[in-house]
């Protein structure tokens, strides 16, 4: 079941320049840095009042983030919602007619299992469902 906003993903061209901008705006000194090879992105994230902000830069020209930036420019890319069971939510939403980008979870940043809902079914907003991968492993154990 979807429980809360987990993070806001912001597409950026240059991660280091964007980190400097967010340091200036919010006084952030410590960023979590991670590469998510399956998504072909580098991320830098920080938590602001309990909500993670995730700066996401493409690592290749065929990255979904590179495609997004080419079409729309830098900016808010997605809103991620924490769930206690990504697969169950995907099945529920699919049976309700919501178009899915991922029919099953894939590895994401912060040791999360993630899946995206297609914006054509969500009022133009790219939505991500995410949950702690260790929780996913517990759910799949008989």
Secondary structure per residue as TSV (DSSP state, phi and psi in degrees):
chain	resnum	aa	ss	phi	psi
A	1	X	-	360.0	136.3
A	2	X	E	-67.6	132.0
A	3	X	E	-116.7	-36.5
A	4	X	E	-168.8	166.7
A	5	X	E	-72.1	130.2
A	6	X	E	-96.0	-49.3
A	7	X	E	-160.2	165.7
A	8	X	E	-114.5	125.6
A	9	X	E	-95.8	129.3
A	10	X	E	-119.2	122.0
A	11	X	E	-79.4	129.8
A	12	X	E	-134.5	151.1
A	13	X	S	-78.2	-45.1
A	14	X	-	-124.9	113.1
A	15	X	H	-65.6	-43.7
A	16	X	H	-63.9	-43.2
A	17	X	H	-64.4	-40.0
A	18	X	H	-67.7	-38.2
A	19	X	H	-61.4	-41.0
A	20	X	H	-62.9	-41.5
A	21	X	H	-61.4	-45.5
A	22	X	H	-70.7	-28.9
A	23	X	H	-61.7	-45.0
A	24	X	H	-65.3	-46.2
A	25	X	H	-68.7	-48.0
A	26	X	H	-108.9	-4.1
A	27	X	-	71.6	23.6
A	28	X	-	-74.2	130.1
A	29	X	-	-108.8	-37.2
A	30	X	-	-108.4	116.9
A	31	X	-	-109.9	145.2
A	32	X	E	-84.6	126.4
A	33	X	E	-113.1	139.0
A	34	X	E	-160.2	146.2
A	35	X	E	-107.5	133.3
A	36	X	E	-112.1	96.7
A	37	X	G	-62.8	-37.4
A	38	X	G	-64.2	-27.1
A	39	X	G	-99.3	-6.3
A	40	X	T	57.3	51.7
A	41	X	E	-140.3	154.4
A	42	X	E	-109.4	139.1
A	43	X	E	-125.3	153.2
A	44	X	E	-133.9	126.9
A	45	X	E	-133.5	158.8
A	46	X	E	-150.2	161.2
A	47	X	E	-107.4	131.4
A	48	X	E	-125.6	111.1
A	49	X	T	50.7	43.7
A	50	X	T	87.9	-4.9
A	51	X	E	-115.4	129.6
A	52	X	E	-79.0	134.8
A	53	X	E	-106.8	126.5
A	54	X	E	-119.3	107.0
A	55	X	E	-81.7	126.9
A	56	X	E	-127.1	121.0
A	57	X	E	-118.9	141.4
A	58	X	E	-70.6	147.4
A	59	X	S	-104.8	-6.5
A	60	X	S	-151.0	160.4
A	61	X	T	-68.1	-18.0
A	62	X	T	-98.8	10.9
A	63	X	S	-68.7	143.4
A	64	X	H	-55.5	-32.8
A	65	X	H	-69.0	-40.0
A	66	X	H	-62.1	-42.0
A	67	X	H	-63.0	-43.8
A	68	X	H	-59.8	-48.8
A	69	X	H	-62.5	-40.5
A	70	X	H	-61.8	-36.6
A	71	X	H	-84.3	-40.5
A	72	X	H	-121.9	-10.8
A	73	X	-	83.6	178.9
A	74	X	S	-68.7	153.5
A	75	X	E	150.4	-168.7
A	76	X	E	-61.6	126.0
A	77	X	E	-100.9	-46.4
A	78	X	E	-156.5	163.0
A	79	X	E	-116.3	128.8
A	80	X	E	-106.0	136.8
A	81	X	E	-116.8	131.8
A	82	X	E	-77.9	139.1
A	83	X	E	-134.9	161.0
A	84	X	S	-94.7	-4.2
A	85	X	-	-160.2	90.8
A	86	X	H	-57.9	-47.7
A	87	X	H	-61.7	-44.0
A	88	X	H	-62.9	-40.6
A	89	X	H	-66.5	-39.2
A	90	X	H	-61.1	-44.4
A	91	X	H	-63.8	-43.0
A	92	X	H	-63.2	-46.1
A	93	X	H	-68.7	-40.9
A	94	X	H	-60.7	-43.1
A	95	X	H	-69.3	-18.0
A	96	X	T	-91.2	1.2
A	97	X	T	94.0	6.5
A	98	X	-	-78.0	128.0
A	99	X	-	-73.9	134.8
A	100	X	B	-108.3	143.3
A	101	X	S	-85.5	-41.4
A	102	X	-	-114.3	126.1
A	103	X	S	-86.1	-12.9
A	104	X	S	-145.3	157.7
A	105	X	-	-65.0	150.4
A	106	X	E	-126.6	159.7
A	107	X	E	-65.3	138.7
A	108	X	E	-130.9	-173.6
A	109	X	G	-67.5	164.1
A	110	X	G	59.7	31.1
A	111	X	G	55.7	42.5
A	112	X	E	-109.3	149.3
A	113	X	E	-94.7	132.5
A	114	X	E	-131.9	160.2
A	115	X	E	-156.8	145.0
A	116	X	E	-107.8	144.2
A	117	X	E	-99.0	140.8
A	118	X	-	-71.9	132.9
A	119	X	G	-63.5	-18.7
A	120	X	G	-67.4	-17.6
A	121	X	G	-105.6	-1.9
A	122	X	T	-127.2	35.0
A	123	X	T	67.3	27.2
A	124	X	T	86.9	2.8
A	125	X	-	-102.7	124.3
A	126	X	-	-74.5	120.2
A	127	X	E	-113.8	139.5
A	128	X	E	-116.0	137.3
A	129	X	E	-103.3	138.2
A	130	X	E	-145.8	151.8
A	131	X	E	-153.3	155.4
A	132	X	E	-58.1	127.6
A	133	X	H	-61.6	-32.4
A	134	X	H	-68.0	-30.0
A	135	X	H	-68.9	-38.5
A	136	X	H	-61.1	-42.1
A	137	X	H	-62.9	-38.4
A	138	X	H	-65.9	-38.6
A	139	X	H	-68.3	-27.2
A	140	X	H	-90.7	-4.1
A	141	X	-	-83.6	129.2
A	142	X	-	-67.9	360.0
